Amino acid sequence: MRVNSAHFSILTDGGDKKGRELSLRLEQMRDIFAQLFLKTRLQLSEPLDVIALRSEEEYIRVAPVRQGQPISAPGFFLPGEDRNYIVLDLSAEDSWRAIAHDFARMLLHFNYPPTQEWFDEGFAQYFSSLHLEDNQASMGGDPTQNVPWDRALPGQSPAASEPARSFVERLNRPWLPMAELFAMRPGSAGYPPMFYAQSWMVMHYLLKQNRLSEAGTYFGLVEIKNVAVEPAIEQAFGMSGVQFEQAVKDYFHSLPRWSQPPEPTHPQTAASSGRDAHQFPAPLGAGDVGNSIQDVPDAQARALLAEMSLRLQVHRAPAEKDLKSIVGDSTTDNAIAHRALAWASMERKEFEPAGQELARAAELDPRDFWARYYLALLKFRFAESSKQPFEGVSNMIQDLLSVLDWNPEFAEARNLLALARLQGGGIRSAKESIQAAIQLSPRNQQYLLNLAQIELAGKRWEEARLLFDRLKSSPDPQIAQAARQGLEDLPILKKYGVLPQSSGAPGAGSSAHPTGHGPGPEAQNDASSDPGETGPVEPALDRRKVQFLRGRLIQVDCSQDPVAIVTIRTSSGTVKLRTSNYKSLLTVGAEEFSCQWANRPVVVNYKAGGKADGDLVSVELQ
């Protein structure tokens, strides 16, 4: 069945009682997040599917594998390019706590501006200490304590030689300098153990001392204005990094029974004192969350579970086998199974079978919006692979508009719509679409890179330069490389009006991990070997030499609007030159390009294709 609440839809075989209880917990978590950040409205810019299985046996069959064994945690968060998944074992008590950390990071990604890692990780650790009951909640205790399943502490591998220590124990040791903590990036072994404990306590301090607004000022300085960490701390918090560190230390030592590590004979002292310190009434009770219940046919439920399992490499082969058995039986055949098989084919770049599966999905259920989204994604993936323009761009745009009618907050659909509109010559509408995607997913730097390409198409050179300059120091090496290349190419593009994608290939990529932190710790082992997990696509640059040609323009063929083919006669013969979008072609001697031109002397700049054809760069009427 599906248990639906205002913000979540849960697929479960555990019965409506457990489904309603899980629905309440998810709504409570969402509401607590909103209260902590004083948000009246939260957005979920990538669809979230929740699957809750009634037994441990069922759960183990789909759980990620670590060191050859299913993970011990009773739940996992699985990020993806098109959607995120939460999968839980309902037979375990409070299994939702296993995904609280990733749940917090997901909401931060879509509802808070770009930050540094200490902020996100510190808040996620703070949030993961959450305990919920129907009418009572508590939060703020040491998140490494009272975990009802085995796990390595953050920054501590199971085989590490150092004994596992609670956050409270670590914080009674020497701290990292605050400026060093704020500027820290992971090394080959990740972050040091103190990073997690200290980040947690800094967020504890900011939240309890009502200083989140000052943290926002700090991030505006370091992320937007590129101010160094130390002066940014002083400007935002009104104290030096050393003073800020001491303020957080003083706060830590002021908390009840946290100034000393727990006695060895009482390992739960810190956890219990932390849990008791911040109790509050639950923001929502069972009577505040309405639910609707929908029965789901068995074959569709199997297909939905297999569709999730495809995203874990270790489970992909059996999931495909199950899907093929579903579509191979006329009594169980359904659109969900076909669209899932199409997704798997696209991951292998098998575009023709993917198209066939999607055609069948659309035939079985014309209202399946995921199938329509994948039809658009298929066009993007094929163009990306073949370095050719999108095929059927009008249908692609129509499919994406239908998807957005279904889910207006789907940022990746708006991103693809922007790229499709750009190819169709609608620079203004493309910019509107990508700006909406950025607003929905403010940390997605691929969207900013796509906006820079759209600014280039509109010949807004300074706007593009500012975006490239901002992205050149991105922590994502592919984004940074593309931005630096954009800055290098900008003078040439400005002079000749040629876009990097003028050879016909789509000029921008789709995001790989919109949540910004990749697979969760439990899923990392599987996702890291998944060939489908690819990074953002760097814009292709046309490096052909620009050549000069003088002759007479005989005719213009605009029958494939906005593509135009210009025939030019010279003393040595006839040349046919193509522009993928005559509306943005640089013209001299006329206000705009005209499809009616004929028998006109011209001078053109172009890039040669063969001996008698090529791509137009500019046209000057004589």
N, C-alpha and C positions, 0 to 999 in steps of 0.2 A: 504494500500500500504506500501511498504518498501522504505524509502529514504536512500540511501547508500552514504556515503562520504568515504574519505580515511581511517578514523579510527572508524567510528560509523555507526550502522545500526538502523534505527528508524522505528518501526511499528506504523502507525498512520492512523486514519480515518479522520484527519483534513484537508486533501488536500495537494497537493505538495508544495504550496506556504508556508504554515506554517511549513511543514516538512523541507523544505530547510532552512528556517530561524532558526529553532531549530538546524539543522545540523551545520549551521554557528556558532551559539553560542557555541556549544559543542567543535567544532574545535578551536575556539578562546580561550576558557578556557584552553584547553589542551596546546595550543601554549604559552599562558602566563605562565602557570606552568613551561613549559620547559625553558622559558627565565629566570624566577626567579632563577632557580637552574642550569642555564648554561648547560642544557642537549641538546645534539644534537639528542638524540634518547630516546623515552620513551617506556616502555613496560607495557602491560596490561595483567598480568599473570593469570587473571581469566576472562572468557568471560563476557561482559557487554551487557545486553539487554535493549533497551530503548523503552518504550511504551508511546505514546503521544495521549491522548484522546481529542476529539474536544469539549466536553461539560462537564460542572460541574456535571450534572446528571450522566453521564457515569463514571466520575472520582470517585464520592462519593460511587458508588457501589463497588469499589475495594480498596478504601483508607483504611489505618489502622484506628483503632478505639481507641479513648482515652476518658476515663470516660463515656463510652456509646455513644459517638458521633464521627462521622468521623472527622479526623483532619482538621484544618482550612487551613493549608499550602497547596498551589496548586501543590505540588510535594513531593515525598518521595523517599528515597534510601533504597533498601531492599537487605542486604547482604545474601549470602548463601554459602554453602560448595562447590557447583559446579559452581555457577555463581552469578553475582550481577545484580540487576534490578534498573533502574531509571524509575519512572512512573510520568507523568506530566499532568496537566490540561491546555490544550491550550486556553481555554476561559479566563484564567487569564493572565494579563500582566506580562511578564518576569517571567513566572513560573519556569524557569530554575534556578532562584536565590534561590529557596527553597532547591535545592540539592547541591549548590556550596560548602558548608561546607563539606559534606560527599564526594563529588567529589574530593576535595583537599586531604582528608585523604586517600582515595582509591589510588590516584596516589602516595602519600608519601609512602604508605605501600609497593608498588611494585617498587619504584624507589629511595628510600633513605634508608641508613642503619638504624639499630635499634637506637631509641632515647628514651628520657624520654617524659612523657605526656605533659609537658609544651610546648615542641617544636611543637608537632603535633597539639595540640589544639590551640596554639598561631598562627601557620601558617594557620590553617583552618579558624580561626576567621578573620585573615587578608584577606584571599582569599575570604571569604564570603561577604566582602564589595564591591566586584567587580560590576561595572555597565558597560554594553556593548551596543554599538550601531554599525551600520554597519562600520563606519570609526573612531569611537572615543571610548575610554575606560577610566575609572577612578577607582582607588583602593586606599585604605589606610584610608578611613574614619571610623568613629565609626560604627562597624557592627550592633550595637543594634538599630541604628536609621534608619528611612526611610524604614522600613520593611513593605511591602504592605499587610501583614496579621498579625493576632494576634498570639503572641507566648510569652512564658515565657522567660525572659532573662536567659543566661547560669548561672547556680548556683542559680536560683530563681524560685521556684515552683509557679504556679498560685495562690495558696492559702497562700503563705508566708506572714508573718506579716510585714516584712520589705518592704517598697515601692520599686518598680522596679527602678533601677538606670541605667543610661547609663554607658558605660565603662569610659568615660571621667569624669563623676561625681565620680565614684569609685576611679579613680586614683588621685583625689584631696584629698583623705583621706590617712591615714597611710598605707604604703606598707608592704607586707610580706618580711622578710629577704630573699635575693636572694638565699642563700644556702637552705633555707627551701622550697622556691618555687620549686627549681630544684629537690629536693629529695621527694617532696610530692606525696603521694599515696592517693587514695580516701578513705574516711571514710564511715560509714554506710549511711550517707546522701550525699555522693558524695564529690565534691570539694567545698570549700567555694567560694562565689561570687568573691572575689578579685583575686582568682587564674586565672579566665578566662580573666579578664581585664588586669592583669599584664603580663600574658603570651602573650596576644595580643601585648602589648607595647614592650616587649622584642623582639618579632619577628619583629615588626616595626623597631626597632633600628638595629637589625642584618642585615635586608635586605637593609635598606637605608644607613647604614654605611659600607656596603660591608664586613661584618664580618662573613658570613656564613662558610667560610673555617675554621675559628677559632672555630666555633660551631662544625664542623666536627671533629676537633682535640679533643675537649672536650668529645664528645661521644665516640671516640676511647679509651680515657682514662677510662671513667666510665663504658662503656659497655663491652669492650674487656679486659682491664687490671685491672678492678675492683678497680680503684683509687677512693678514697672518693671525694665527691662533692666539698668541699672547696679547697683542693689542685689542683683538676682538673680544677676548674675555674681559679686559679692563673697560672697554667702551660699553659692553652690554650689561655686565654685572656690577660695575662700579668698584672693582677691586682687582688686584693682580692675580695671576694664576696661583701664586703661593698662598695669597690670602683666601682665595676661593677654596683651595684644597683644605686649608685649616678650618674654614667655615663648615665644610662637609664633614670633616673629621669630628668637629665639636658636636655636630648634629648626631652623628653616629654614636658617640659616647654618651649622649644625653638620653638615648633610647633605653627603656627598661631592660636591664639584665643583658645588654648587648656590649657593654664596655669590656667584658672579659669573655674569653671563649668558654663554651659549656664544659662542665666537669666530665671526665671520661666515663664516669658511671651513670651519667644522666645525658645521653646523647640527644634527647628531644627537648632539652631546656630552651635552646634558642628558638626552635620551631614553635613551641607552644607559646612562648612569650611574644614572638612576632605575630602569631596568628591572633592572639587575644588583643593585641594592641590596637588593631584597626578594624573593629567590628562595626557593621552598620546595617540598617534594614535593607533588604533586597529591593532594588528599584522597581521590580515587577513581580507580582505574585501570580499564582496559577490562574486566578480569575481575570488577570489583565491581558492574557495572551489568548486570542481566539485561534481556533484551528479548523481546517476543513480536511476531510479524509477522502481519498480517492483510491479505489481499487486499481491495481496494475496487473494486467495479465501476466502469467508466468513467463511466457516467451519474451515479452518486452522487458521484464525485470532481469532475466538472464542476459539479455542484450545490453542493458544499461550497466550491469556489473562487469561484463566483458569489455565494454567500451572504456571503462575506467582501467581495467587490468592491462589493456593494450599499452598504457603509458608507463608501465614498469617492464623493462626489458626481460626480466626473469619470467614474467607471466605472459609475455606477448604471444608466444607460439600456442599455448593451450587456449588463450582467449580467442585467437583467430580460428582455431579448430572448432570451438564452441559456436562462434558466430556463423561459420559455414554450415554447421549442422542445423542451425536455426533457419537460415535462408534456403537450405536444401529441402525443407519440408513445407509443403504448401499450407499446412495447418498452423505453422508457427512463423512463417515468413513475415517480417515487419521492417518498416523504414529505419528504425533505430539500428538494427543489425547491418543494414546496407551502408548507412552513413559511417558506421564504425569501421567497416571494412574499407571504405573509401579513405578514411583518415590513415589507416595503416598503409594503404597503397601510396598515398601522397608522401608519407614518411620515407618510403623506399624510392620515391621519384618515379613511380609507375603510374603515369598520369592517365593513360587510356583506360585501364581497368578502374581507376578511381572515378573517372567520368561515367563509366557504365554503372557502377554501384550507385552513384548519386542520382543518375537518371531513374534508376529503379526505385530509390528512396522517394523521389519526388512523385513518381507514379503511385506508390502505395499511400503516401500521405503528403498531399500538396501543401499542408499547413505546417510541416516540420521545418521550423526556422533554422535549426542546426544544419539541415541539408542545404538550405539556401545559402547559409554562411559559407559552408564548405565548397559550394559551387563557385563562389567569389574567390575563396582562398585558393582553389584549384587553378583558376586563371592567373592569380598572382604567382603561385609556385611555378607554373609552367613558364611564364614570362621570365621569371627570375632565373630559371635553369637554362632556357634557350636564348636569353638575351634579346628577346623580341618584345614588341608591344603587347599589351593585354589583348586577347581575342574576345570579341563580343563585349566591348567595354560598356555599351548601353545596358545589356542584360546584367552585367556585373553591378552596375550602379543601381539598377532596379532591385536586384536581390538584396543588396546591402541596405537600401532604404526600407525594405520590408523587415529585415532583421532589426533595424533600429526602431521601427514602429513597435516591435515586440519587446525590445529591451533598449531604451534610449541611453542607458548608461554604459553600453558595451563599447569601451574605448577602442579596442582593436578593430571593430567594425568601422568606426569613424576614421581610423587611420587608413584602412584599405579604401574607404570611400574617397578620402582625400587623394590618394594615389591614382585612383581611377578617374576622378574628375580632372586631375592635372593632365593625364594623357588625353582626355577629351577636350582640352583647351580651356576648361573652366577654372582659371587661376584663382579668381575671387572665391568661388564656391569651394575649391580645394583648400584654400587658406582657412575658410570658415570651419571646414570639417576637421582639419588638423588642430586648429586652436581649441575646438571642442574636445578632441581627444586629449590634448595636453591638460586642459582644465579637469578632465575626469581622472587622469593619471599623471599628476604633476612631476613625478620623478622619472618618467620614462624618457631617457635622453635620445632614444631612437626617434621619437616623435619630434623632438627639437631639431634633430638633424633633417628629418623630412620637411619641417617648416623652413629650414634654411634653403633646401632645394626648391621649394615653392617660391620663396622670395627671389631666388635667382631667376626662375621662370618669369616672374613679374618684373624683372630688371630692377629690383629693390636691393641694390648692391650693398649699401651700408647696413641695412637690416640683416642681410645674409652674413656680412662680415662679423657683426656683433655676435651672432649665434655661433658661428664657427670659432670665434675667439673664446667664447664661453665654454665650448665643448672640447677644445684642444687639450685640456688637462683632465678630461674625463677619466675616472678609474677604469672604465671599459676600454681596453686597448684598441678595439676596432672602431669605436666611436671617436676616440681621440685621433686615430690615424686618418679617418675620413675627414674630420674637421681640419686637421693640419693640411691635408691635401686640398680641401676646399679653399683654405686661405692662400695656398700656393697658386692655385688655378684661377683665383678670382680676377687678377688683372687681365688675364687673357680672355676670360669670359666677358668681362666688362667691355673690353675693346671690340670683340667680335660678336657678342650676343649669343654665344653657343653654350648650351647646357651640357654638363657632364654626360647626361643620358641621351645625347642627340643621336647616337647610333641606333636607338630604338629600344634599348632595354629600360625597364623601369628603373628609376633613379634612386629609389630608397627602399629600405627593407622593413620587415615586420619584426616586432620585438620578440625575443626568445623567452625571457623570464620576466614578465611585467611586475611580478611581485618583488623583483629586485634582489632576492636572496637565493634563487635557485631552489633545488630540491631540499626539503627539510632534512635534518640529520639522519632520520631513520631511512629515508628514501635515497640518500646520496649514493649508496653503494650500487644501486641499480641504475639510477638516472645517469651517472657519470659515464657509463658504457653504452648509453642509448644513442645510436646514430641519428635519431630524430631530434636530439637536443642540440640545436645549432645556434650560433650567435647571430647578432644582427648583421645584415648584408651591407657591405661597403658599397657606396655608389660607384658604378663603373665609369671610368673616364675615357673619352674618345681622344686618343693621342695621335690621330692622323694629322699630317701637316696641312695647314690652311693654304690653299692655292688661289691664284688670281686668274680671272677669265673675262675677256671682252668679246661681245658678240651682239646678236640680235635675238630678242625673246620672240619666239614664233607663236607659242600658245601656252596656256596654263590649264592643267587638268585638276579640278577640285572635286571630282566625282566621289572621292573617299573622304570628304570633309571630316576633320580639319587637315588631313594629309593633302599636299599639293605637289604635283609633278610639273616642273617647268622645262620646256624644250627650248634650247638655245642653239642657234646656228652660228658657227664660227668659220674662219677661212679654211680650217682643216677638217670640218665636218660638223655633225650634230651631236649635242650632249643633252642627256636628260638628267636633271637634278631634282632631288626630292627634299621636302621639308615635312617633318612629322606633324607640325602645327604651324600653318602659315599665319595664324593670328598673333603669334609671338615672334615671328621672324623679323630681324632687324632690316628696315627698309630706309633708303636714303633717296630724296627727291620726290617723295610722296608721303602723305600722312599715314597711309596704311597699305598693306599688300592687297592687290585686287586680282580676283580670279578672271576678270574680264580683259586683262592686259593681253595685247597681241601686237606683233610687228613693232616692237619698241627696242631701241638700242639700250643695252644695259652693260653694267660692270658687276660681276658677282665674285664673292669669295665662297669657296666650297672646299669640301674634303672628298677626294677621289674615292670611288668605289671600285669600278672596273675601268676599262679604257674610255668608255663613253657614258659613264654615269657617276653619280656621287650624291653627297648631302649638302644642301645649301647652308651657308653661314650668314650671308647678307646679300641683299640686292640693291643696286643703285641705278636709278633711271637716269639716262643721259638726255 
